[in-house]
Amino acid sequence: MPKESDWKKYRKRIEEWRERYLRAKNKEIVNLLIDESETPTDRFWNAKGKMKEEAKILNDCLGYHSRSKMFQSLFLMYRYGLVEEANLQEFSEELRDQILELSRGFGR
């Protein structure tokens, strides 16, 4: 179970991290929709595929919004880029070190 201070920081920042991530991903999707090198049909399907991919990532990362699943959520958010290493500095050294150590095993 995470420390109370880590849980409070996580709950406070999760919306900000999600919105920052989606701001960038929405721009990528818009770029797919306006890509003149593709047909309108291909643009539609490319954007739909990207949205499906991002929905899966968001569900993986944010579908566990409970204290007991916070570590898993934060780890996945870091792994997929919703949370940056600088963001992890806000958390306890123990939690930060666990996430970074586990991430090394996954090639990040």
C-alpha positions as CSV (number, residue, x, y, z in Angstrom):
1,M,0.0,0.0,0.0
2,P,1.4,3.4,-0.9
3,K,2.2,6.1,1.6
4,E,-0.6,8.6,2.3
5,S,1.5,11.4,1.0
6,D,2.2,9.6,-2.3
7,W,-1.5,8.8,-2.7
8,K,-2.4,12.5,-2.2
9,K,0.1,13.7,-4.7
10,Y,-1.0,11.0,-7.2
11,R,-4.7,12.0,-6.9
12,K,-3.9,15.7,-7.1
13,R,-1.8,15.4,-10.3
14,I,-3.4,12.6,-12.3
15,E,-5.9,14.9,-14.2
16,E,-3.0,17.3,-15.1
17,W,-0.9,14.4,-16.5
18,R,-3.8,13.0,-18.4
19,E,-4.7,16.3,-20.0
20,R,-1.1,17.1,-20.9
21,Y,-0.7,13.7,-22.5
22,L,-4.0,14.0,-24.4
23,R,-3.2,17.5,-25.6
24,A,-0.2,16.0,-27.4
25,K,-2.0,13.0,-28.7
26,N,-4.9,15.0,-29.9
27,K,-2.5,17.1,-32.0
28,E,-1.1,13.8,-33.5
29,I,-4.7,12.7,-34.4
30,V,-5.5,16.1,-36.0
31,N,-2.3,15.8,-38.0
32,L,-3.4,12.4,-39.2
33,L,-6.8,13.8,-40.3
34,I,-5.2,16.7,-42.3
35,D,-2.4,14.7,-43.9
36,E,-2.8,15.6,-47.6
37,S,-0.6,12.7,-48.6
38,E,-3.3,10.3,-47.6
39,T,-6.8,9.8,-49.0
40,P,-9.7,11.0,-46.9
41,T,-10.6,7.3,-46.2
42,D,-7.0,6.5,-45.1
43,R,-7.0,9.6,-42.9
44,F,-10.2,8.5,-41.2
45,W,-8.9,5.0,-40.5
46,N,-5.5,6.1,-39.4
47,A,-7.0,8.5,-37.0
48,K,-9.5,5.9,-35.7
49,G,-6.6,3.4,-35.2
50,K,-4.6,6.0,-33.3
51,M,-7.6,6.8,-31.1
52,K,-8.1,3.1,-30.4
53,E,-4.4,2.7,-29.5
54,E,-4.5,5.7,-27.2
55,A,-7.8,4.6,-25.6
56,K,-6.1,1.3,-24.7
57,I,-3.2,3.1,-23.1
58,L,-5.4,5.4,-21.1
59,N,-7.5,2.5,-19.9
60,D,-4.4,0.5,-18.9
61,C,-3.0,3.5,-17.0
62,L,-6.1,5.1,-15.6
63,G,-8.5,2.2,-15.2
64,Y,-7.0,1.4,-11.8
65,H,-7.8,4.7,-10.1
66,S,-7.6,3.2,-6.6
67,R,-5.1,3.4,-3.8
68,S,-4.4,-0.3,-4.0
69,K,-3.6,-0.1,-7.7
70,M,-1.7,3.2,-7.6
71,F,1.7,1.7,-8.1
72,Q,0.6,-0.2,-11.1
73,S,-1.1,2.9,-12.6
74,L,1.9,5.1,-11.9
75,F,4.3,2.6,-13.4
76,L,2.2,2.3,-16.5
77,M,1.8,6.1,-16.8
78,Y,5.6,6.4,-16.6
79,R,6.2,3.6,-19.1
80,Y,3.7,5.1,-21.6
81,G,4.9,8.7,-21.1
82,L,2.0,10.2,-19.3
83,V,4.4,10.8,-16.4
84,E,8.0,11.9,-16.9
85,E,10.9,11.1,-14.6
86,A,10.8,14.7,-13.3
87,N,7.2,14.0,-12.1
88,L,8.4,11.0,-10.2
89,Q,10.6,13.3,-8.1
90,E,7.5,14.5,-6.3
91,F,7.0,11.1,-4.7
92,S,8.8,9.3,-1.9
93,E,12.2,8.0,-2.7
94,E,11.0,4.4,-2.1
95,L,8.2,4.6,-4.6
96,R,10.3,6.5,-7.2
97,D,13.1,3.9,-6.9
98,Q,10.7,1.0,-7.3
99,I,9.1,2.5,-10.5
100,L,12.5,3.3,-12.0
101,E,14.0,-0.1,-11.2
102,L,11.0,-1.9,-12.6
103,S,11.1,0.3,-15.7
104,R,14.7,-0.6,-16.4
105,G,13.5,-4.2,-16.8
106,F,11.1,-3.1,-19.5
107,G,13.7,-1.1,-21.5
108,R,12.9,2.4,-20.4
